[in-house]
Amino acid sequence: MEKKKIAIIGTVGLPARYGGFETLADHLLTHLAEKYDFTVYCSKNKYTKEERIATYKGASLKYLPLDANGVQSIPYDTLSILHALWKNDVLLVLGVAGAWILPFVKFFTNKKIIISIDGIEWKRDKWPLLAKLYLWWAEKLAVKYSHIDISDNESIQDYTALRYETLSRVIEYGADHTLEVKPEANDFIKYPFLKQEYAVKVCRIEPENNIHLVLNAFEKTSRMPLVLVGNWNNSVYGKELKEQYANATNLCLLDPIYNQREIDLIRGNASLNIHGHSAGGTNPSLVEAMYLGLPIIAFKVSYNRTTTENKAIYFSTSEELIDILNTISEDTLGNLRNEMKAIALRRYTWSTISQQYEFLIKEALSAANKSSVFAETKSLSTSFLEEFQLSHLQHNNLFHENR
């Protein structure tokens, strides 16, 4: 039997070395390439001529001369979608940048569309007003004109149910690609902080990740130093913070690290993980830290509570974080390690995540209509239900009303 053809659209490219969507695509190929014929669209701008390979893990790679992020993500995703229409059965679109074209795809082709809406992107502070308006509109089109839409967190699923009255499918991220790395002699020379207890935070340097709040807290406490890895030079916000805290003795500010062993070395040997994200859904760096068995202190928002099953410790101000750091006991840290690791082993493995995507691919290929958040009985008349003594079925609570 000929394999069904699946296009993965919206990533920077493969091999993965950038972010969550790229890592997702990589592991989908690892687990599903024997069952499906994959094509992955890549940004030509991010790979040198020597790095642009034609195939990877059995998938065909197609390169476009555009960036996958920022304003160029709109034509990048659009052109990827148009090209994918020629040979693929299912379009797996990661992000809503190219969603404006989905009504035409759905009405004029028989292709199936699965889209990950990637958090509530239009609410993020980093976007100017015009970008927010476009992302708000694109999200609406993505949900309305896809056959299946994916949320990476139950809080996002609640949001789409309330706003669009559709049943988004929750699929999170895997974390078992992270490794526990034992430091070697050269590691202690390069990263002297490995010799002591330290906290770690790995993220993009953006206001919504509360970098300023976390740095302020650690500057004022001596419990343990903070190692913060991020793209400091990509924004005025990052540059100003790096300059402001350059001489702080309790802080080690590192530029981005793309070597998996090194980032796992730094994270895996930490005593504590600080997660300051206030926007988005399930964050890959959080589930990776959980898989490594790190105690989690997270910013107090619904996404982080959902990801950690309300079992981490949460803060919302610099003062709260200082108080936590100064009072948290070793017993509490030990219990947190066990709780976070257990959750990650149960929920955040790539075999589980890939299986969930495979179920969606099969459903998209077979289902004619998008699932509503309402039960089928909602469409039946009151008189019909009363005739069969089933009128109680009109008064069922929706899933998000019971959370």
C-alpha angles and dihedrals in degrees: 000000000000115000119248112248119238126189119203109206132182104039127117087236148261144326085052117242106136121055153330099297092050092050089048092052091048093054094043087060091048092054105029109028092097090058102040139035105239132198117189122197115220138188110250089202093066098053129061119232090260092050095053101099121181098224136022127188089343095310126118113238120213120193126211123193093234138088117259093217137055122020091331089065088080097062090032093058093037094055091044091054093048093049092046092057092073099069113002131095097198129032112207102196117192108203134005102256094109097036093113089081097050096090089060092047092051097045100041104034138043094230119130118233125209114177134184108211091204101222122305093310098175092063094060116116094222093073123084117234096265092052091048091053092050093047091048090053093042092051090054092051092045093056096040099047102035122091090222130010124200130216118192094209137037090237089060090047089054090050094052091045091054097042103036104017092229131124108247115196118236115225118159130189134280123239107181091102087077116096136208102238121196111216118248128205094269091050092061089052094050095039109027092177088074087080092068143037113283142163122235137208125180118186150113110286099246132135092243088062089061096231092156092054094049095046091049091052096049092046087061099046132064098196092109138329123263123232109201120188118193150119098280096166097055097082144024087244091058095044093050093049093047090052093044094052099031093113099039107126094208095054134075112190114195131185120239116301117204098174105104095211093052096047090047089048092055096042099038095053095048123109095218141015121219114204113189101169113134100175139048125037132270105359118215094217090056096052090045091054090048091051090052088057097246121157107247128222105182139181111264105254131122094252093058093043090052094048092050094038089240090291100111126082116261137205136181103183138041090246092055091051092050090051092050093049092049097047109031112115130222089243090056091048090050092051090048091053091055094044095049094046092049092052092048093049090051100043114013109060123119094231089059094044093047092049090054091052090049090054089053092049090053091046093049091051092052107031120088100195138035117257116255122218087235125080119252089249089069089076094054119097121253092238092054092051092046091051090059094037092247101120090120088072090073092066104056117138117241117244095251091054090064098052 
